[in-house]
Amino acid sequence: MCGPSSCATTLDGSCASTELGSALAPRGGHAGRVDPLRWTDDLPPLRAPLLVTAFEGLFDVGGAATGALASLRSSNALPVGEIDADPFFDFTERRPVVRIDDDGRRVIDWPTNRIHILTNASDARDLVLIDGVEPHLMWRTFSETIHDVAVAVDAAMVITLGAMIAEIPHTRPPTITGSTTDPDLATLMRLDQPSYQGPTGVIGVLHQHLEAQGVPAVSLRVAVPHYVSGTPNPKASRALLERFERVTGVRTPWASLDQDARDWETRVDAAMQDDDEVALYVRRLEERYDRSTAAALPDADDLAAEFERFLRQQGNEGETL
């Protein structure tokens, strides 16, 4: 595999020579198009990393998924690259922002998707993080670009984080659901296999592309109360990170969001204090939640061990991205 400082991986697996910091060579299959994947630094040695993504947009209610990634990035993550915004965004829909920097210069901030590396010597695996904004255009090309990152870092698996509206109370722990198109992984991890039909977001397109390429991928989704879906939800971000840690065995800073989650719940309580109708509705949601005993993901203590066993089996079979 070629390194990001010397060459770019094309869709057919070949390498196109580049210079770090310059525009990458055209990618195979798209004559004349400059590759939007840009590495800004050399990759450190990585240990069978997991590629984790979250994108602001349809699949990020309450900013819960991107909030979870932001918490991971705050744990000394190293920026190593980005996906150029220019091919993927309608800038009349999401306009770039101009600002004055500390040196008095005008700077334009584009809605770029960033790539970070997170390593922890006490964990068996490293993380490669991609977060930013769901693109408006060229979703298939965007998915190919994410796959290119997975190839470049030799990712063992791709895990997408998301947040969706649900009829759950804000006073209870957010529920997490997981799914994968890989039947073996679904059986081993007791995950759902996708059955949804209808309009989708870039995450749906990405998972279909990864499946076609034979890349193991899992979707973890947190439920966000529909009546408070328009504000940042640190309680949901915390739940995503806690479940991610439990599934993968890779430590996350979920406990650092404890106070933010409590403060959020207190604010919601205060906002509905004088609305008897809403309070009654929430109590009914609580009763329904408490009666429910079916969990979308198992709570078995050996979940992380099962996850590692699956990835070891994949490695033993010689499967590559």
N, C-alpha and C positions, 0 to 999 in steps of 0.2 A: 504493500500500500504506500502511496506517495505521501509525503508530509506536507502540511499546509504552507510551509515557508518556501517550498521549492516547486510545487506543482499543484494543479487542481484536478480532482477526480471527475472524469466525464461520465455520462450516463452509461456508456458501454464498458466502464471499468478502466479505461486507459487514462494516462496522465497528460495534462497540458502544462507545459513549462510556464512559470510565472515568476515575478519578482514580488516579494512581500510588500504590501502597501500600494501596488499598482493594480490596474484593472486586470482581472483574470481573462485568460484566453476564451474564445467562444466554446461553448459546451457542445459535445457531440449530439447530433440530431436536431440542432437548432442553429443552422448556419447563419453566421453574422451576428448572433446575439451574445452579448457579454454576460458571463456568469454572474449572477447577483450575489453569490456567496463570496465574502471577502474576509480573509483572515488578517487580523491586525497584530498578531503575536504568534510565536511558536507554541505548539502544544507541548506541555510537559508530559513525561511518561504517565500513562493512565492505566488503571487496573480494572479491566473488564467493565467499563463504565456503563451506567444507565443514562440514556438520553431522556430528559424530562422537559416537557413543553407546556406552556399556558399562553393563551392569546386573549387580549381584551376584545370583547365583542359578544356574539350570540351565546357563547358557551362560557361566559364569565359573569354571571349574575352577581351583583354586589361586589364585583372585583375580587371574589373569593379565590379564584384560581391564580390570577396574576399577583394577588396579595401573598399567596403561599410561596410563589416563586421569588417574590421580592424579599421575603424573609430568608429564603435559602441564599439568595445573592448577598444578603447582608452579612453572612457568615464567612467573610474573607474570600468570596468568589473572585476568580481571576478573569477579567475580560480578555477574550481571545479572538473575537470576530463579530461579524454582523451580516445581516441579509439586507442588501440595498433596497430601499423603499421604492425607487423610481419605477420599476416595472409593475408593481403590485398595487399601487394606490391611486385612486381618483382624488386628486388634491383639491377638487372643488367640494368633495364630500368631507374629507378630513384634511384641513389645511395645515401646512407646516407653521411653526411658531417662530417669529423673529424676536430676538432679545439682545441686550447689551451685556457682554461678559465683563469680568473683573478688570480687564485691560481696556475697556471702553470700545471694544470692537463689536460690530453687529454680527450675530451668529444666527443661523437658521437651524432649528431642531426639526428633523424629519421623523415620521413615525416608523423608526427602524426597529427591526427585531434583533435583539442582542444575543450573543453567545458567550456564556461564561463556563469556567471550569471550577468545580468545587472538590477539593481533596481533603481527606481526613485520615491521618495515619492509623487511627483506631478502627476504621471501617474497612471491610474487605473490598469494597467497590468505591470508585469515584463517580461523581455526577457531572454530566454536561447539561447545562441549562439553556433553553431557548425561550425567551419570552418577549412580548411586545404587543402588536396589534394584529387582529385578524385582517388579512388583506382584502381589498375590494375586487381585484382582478387576478387572472392567470393562476387559479387555485391549483391546477395540475402541475404547473411549473413550480409553484411554491412548495408543493408536496415533494416534488423531485429534489428540490433544494434541501429540504429537511432530511431526505434520504441521503443526499450527498454528505451532510454533516455526520449522519450515523455511520456511513462508510469510512469517512476520514478519521473518526475517533475510535472505530472498531467497537461500536456500542453493542452490548449484549442484548439490550431490549430498549424499546421506546415506550415511555409512559406519559400519557397526556392527562393533564389535570383540568377539570372543568367544574362549573357550577350551574345548576338549573333551578328554575322556580318549582316549588312543590307546596302542597298543603300540609305543612308541618308547623308546630308552634315554636316561637323563638326561645321559649323557656326550657326546651329539652335539647340534648345533644344532637347536632345535625346528623342525619343519616348519610351514609356513603354507599354508593353502588359502584360495582366494577363490572367490566365486560371485556371480552377479547374475541377476535375471530378465529383464534387458534384453538381447535377442539381439544388438543392434548392439554394445553395450558388451562383452558376452561374447566376441564375435568379435574385436574390436579389442584387448582386453586379454588374450585367451586365458584367460578365466575359465570355470569350470564354470557350467552352469545347474542350479539345484536339482533333484534327483531324489529326495530323501528323502521317504518316506511314513511317518507314525507320529506319536506324541505330540510336541508341539512346545512351545516356550517363547514368551515375549512377542516375542522377536526374529523368530520365524517369522510371527507375526501382524502385526508391524510391517512386514515386507518385503512381505507380501501387500497390506496397505493402501496402502503407497507405490506398488506396482505399479499398483493400481487407480486411483490419483490421477495416474499418469504421472510420478512422481518418480524420477529415476535413483538407484539404491541398490546398494551393494556390501557384501558380508559378508566380513570377514577373520577367520580362525579359526586359533588356534595349537594345536598338539597338545601335551598334557601327559602325561607318563608316568603310567600308571594306578597304579603301585605307590607313587607319592609325590604323589597327587592331593589330599591333604587339608591340605597346608600351603602358605603363600604361595610363589609361584614367580616370583621376579624375572627368572630367565633367560627364561621364556616372555614376560613383559611386555616385556623388552628386544627379543626377536625380533619381537613385534608392532609396536613402535614403529619398529624399523629397516625392516621391510617397508612400513609405512605411509609412511614418508619416501621410500622408493625408488619406490613407486607414484605418490604424489601430488606429489613434489618439495617438499613442505612440511617444513621442518626440525623434528626432534623431539629430545628429550634422551636418546635411547637409550644413548649412550655413558656417561652418568652412572650407568647401572645395571651397568656392567662389573664392578665390585668386588662388588656384591651378588650378581650371577650366579655369580661364582667362589666366593664364600663359601657360597652355597646348594649348589653342586655338591660342595664339600668336605664339607659336613655330611652330604649323602646318601651320599657315599663312606664316611665314617666309620661311619654307621649300618649299612651292609651289610657292613662289613669282616669280621665274624665269622660271616656267614651264607653258607656255600659254595653253598647251593642258589640263593639270590637272585643271588649273584655270577655263577653259571653262566648263569642266565636272562638277566641283563643282557648278558653276552658274546654270547649268541645274538641278542639284539635288535640289538646293535652290528653283527654280521655281516650281518643282514638289512638294516639301515639302509644299510650301506656298499655292499651289492650293488644297492640301489635307485638308479636314475638319473633316474627320472621325478619332476619337481618339479610341485607343484600350481599354482604361479605361476611364470611365466617369469623368467629372470634377465637378460634382455636389457637393455643399458644405456639403451635408448631407451624404457623402460617409462613413465617420467614424461611424456615427450614425447607418447606415444600417449594417455595419460590427458588431458593438456591439450588435445590435438587433438579428442578426443571432446567435452569440455565446450565448446570453442569452437563446434563444429558444433551442439551443442544450443542455444547462445545465438544463433547465426545463423539457426536455424530459428524463433526467436521463442517457444520453449517456455518456459512458466512453471510454477511450482509451484501 
